[in-house]
Amino acid sequence: MWLRFNCLHHTREAYLQLIIQIGIVAEPHDQYTDILRFLTPYAVSPLPGFTDGWVTIQDASEQGCIALLDPQDR
């Protein structure tokens, strides 16, 4: 189970510390900086900021598409 966090709200390390405090074990992806992998699936409702848009559930391959396409601001 992969979690993508909104980097406008937290850094990867800061959000990782938030979920560790509530007993969730996760690890960062080695290539994509905005996602974490849960070592065990969890319900999304207790995730800090889930209802406020801080995080979404998103597969690592979806994050990879963004990296490959390299969208640019206009």
N, C-alpha and C positions, 0 to 999 in steps of 0.2 A: 504494500500500500504506500503510495507516494503522496506527499503533501507539497504544494507550491505555496509559498508565502509571499505576501505583497511587500516588496522591499521598500515601499514608501512608509511602511509602519515599523518594520524591524529589520535588523540584519539577521543573517542566518544564525549566527552564534547567539544573538539575543533571543530569538524565537526558540531555538533549541533549548536554552536554559529555562524558558517558560514551561515547555512541555516536560522537561526533566523534573521540574518541581512538582508536577502533578502525577508523576510516576510513569510517564510514557518514554519508552526507549526508542531512539531514532538515530540515524546516522546520515551525514551529508553525502550527496552524490559526488563522485570524484571529478566530474566534468562540468555539471550544471550547477551554478551557484545559488539558484533560487528554489531548490527543492530538497526535501528530506525524505528518507525512507524509514517507515515504521518497521520495526523488526517483528511486530505482531499487529494485526489489524485492530483498529479502535473505532468506536462510534465517534462521529464528527461533532456531535452536540457539545461535549465537554471541552473541546479544543479552544484554547484562549483566542478570542476574536473571530471565531468562525462565523457567527451571525453578523459580525460587523465588516466582513470582507477582508480580514487580515490574511486569511488562508483559504485555499480551495484544494480539493482532491484532484490531482492531475497526474497522469502517468508520465514517467520519465521520457518516453518516446515522444510525447506531445511537446515537452520542453525542448527536446532535440530538434524538432521541426523549426522552432523559433530560432535556435542557434544557427541552423543551416540556412534559413532564409535571410537572416541578418537584416530585419526591417530597419529603416532609417526614418527619423523625423524629417518633415518637410518644412 
